[in-house]
């Protein structure tokens, strides 16, 4: 049997992802296209939110992460004003490097494809 409220962390994390993504689009247009909020994870107590971000340009990842960490108090204030939550969660930004894994798999598949003999007889 599903406990009531067990979907709340997912709903709240989705709302946080939408709000932060919308802020980045509207207020920081220079970041649009190379910065994406990929996932927000929250525990059941809703006191922390781990926000995964993907940065397309590898050489700018650390700088962007530091900027987001610096703006975390502003994001908390923004979320407090827009979301009706009992606790305003602490925001923890982390880099999502899954795009690197996808690129590596693509490279390996291309390598296999190049080394495969043609069987078109």
C-alpha positions in Angstrom: 0.0 0.0 0.0 1.3 3.4 -1.0 1.7 5.9 1.9 0.0 9.3 1.4 2.6 11.9 0.5 5.1 9.5 -0.8 5.0 11.3 -4.2 5.6 14.7 -2.6 9.5 14.7 -3.0 9.1 14.0 -6.7 6.5 16.7 -7.1 8.6 19.3 -5.2 11.8 18.3 -7.0 10.0 18.8 -10.4 8.8 22.2 -9.3 12.2 23.2 -8.2 13.7 22.0 -11.5 11.1 24.0 -13.4 11.6 27.2 -11.4 15.4 27.2 -11.6 15.4 26.3 -15.3 12.9 29.1 -16.0 15.1 31.5 -14.0 18.2 30.5 -16.1 16.3 31.0 -19.3 14.9 34.4 -18.4 17.7 36.0 -16.3 20.8 34.4 -17.6 20.2 34.1 -21.4 24.0 33.8 -22.0 23.9 30.4 -20.3 21.0 29.0 -22.4 22.1 26.2 -24.7 25.1 25.1 -22.7 23.6 24.8 -19.2 20.8 22.4 -18.4 19.2 21.4 -15.1 19.0 17.7 -15.7 17.6 16.4 -12.4 16.6 17.4 -8.9 16.7 14.8 -6.1 15.1 15.3 -2.7 14.9 13.1 0.4 11.5 12.5 2.0 12.1 15.3 4.6 12.4 17.9 1.7 15.2 19.7 3.5 17.8 19.5 0.8 17.7 19.5 -3.0 20.6 18.1 -5.0 20.4 19.8 -8.4 22.3 18.1 -11.2 23.4 20.5 -14.0 24.9 19.6 -17.3 27.4 22.1 -18.9 28.1 21.5 -22.5 31.5 23.2 -22.6 33.9 21.2 -20.6 36.3 24.1 -20.0 33.5 26.2 -18.3 32.1 23.5 -16.0 33.9 24.5 -12.8 33.3 28.2 -13.3 29.6 27.6 -13.9 29.3 25.4 -10.9 31.0 28.0 -8.7 28.6 30.6 -10.1 25.6 28.5 -9.3 26.9 27.7 -5.8 27.4 31.5 -5.2 23.8 32.1 -6.4 22.3 29.3 -4.2 21.1 31.8 -1.5 19.3 33.8 -4.2 17.7 30.6 -5.6 16.6 29.6 -2.1 14.9 33.0 -1.7 13.3 32.7 -5.1 12.0 29.3 -4.3 10.7 30.4 -1.0 8.7 33.2 -2.6 7.3 31.0 -5.4 6.7 27.6 -3.7 4.6 27.1 -0.6 6.8 24.8 1.4 7.2 24.3 5.1 11.0 24.1 4.8 13.0 26.0 2.3 15.4 23.4 1.1 19.2 23.8 1.1 20.4 23.7 -2.5 23.4 21.6 -3.5 24.6 21.9 -7.1 26.5 19.0 -8.7 27.8 18.4 -12.2 26.0 15.8 -14.3 28.6 14.1 -16.5 26.4 11.6 -18.2 26.8 13.5 -21.5 30.5 12.5 -21.3 29.5 8.9 -21.0 27.2 9.2 -24.0 30.0 10.7 -26.1 32.4 8.0 -25.1 29.9 5.3 -26.1 29.3 7.0 -29.4 33.0 7.1 -30.0 33.4 3.4 -29.3 30.4 2.5 -31.5 32.0 4.6 -34.4 35.3 2.8 -33.8 33.6 -0.6 -34.0 31.7 0.4 -37.1 34.9 1.5 -38.9 36.7 -1.7 -38.0 33.8 -3.9 -39.1 34.3 -5.7 -42.4 31.8 -5.0 -45.2 29.5 -8.0 -45.8 27.5 -6.7 -48.7 27.9 -9.7 -51.0 
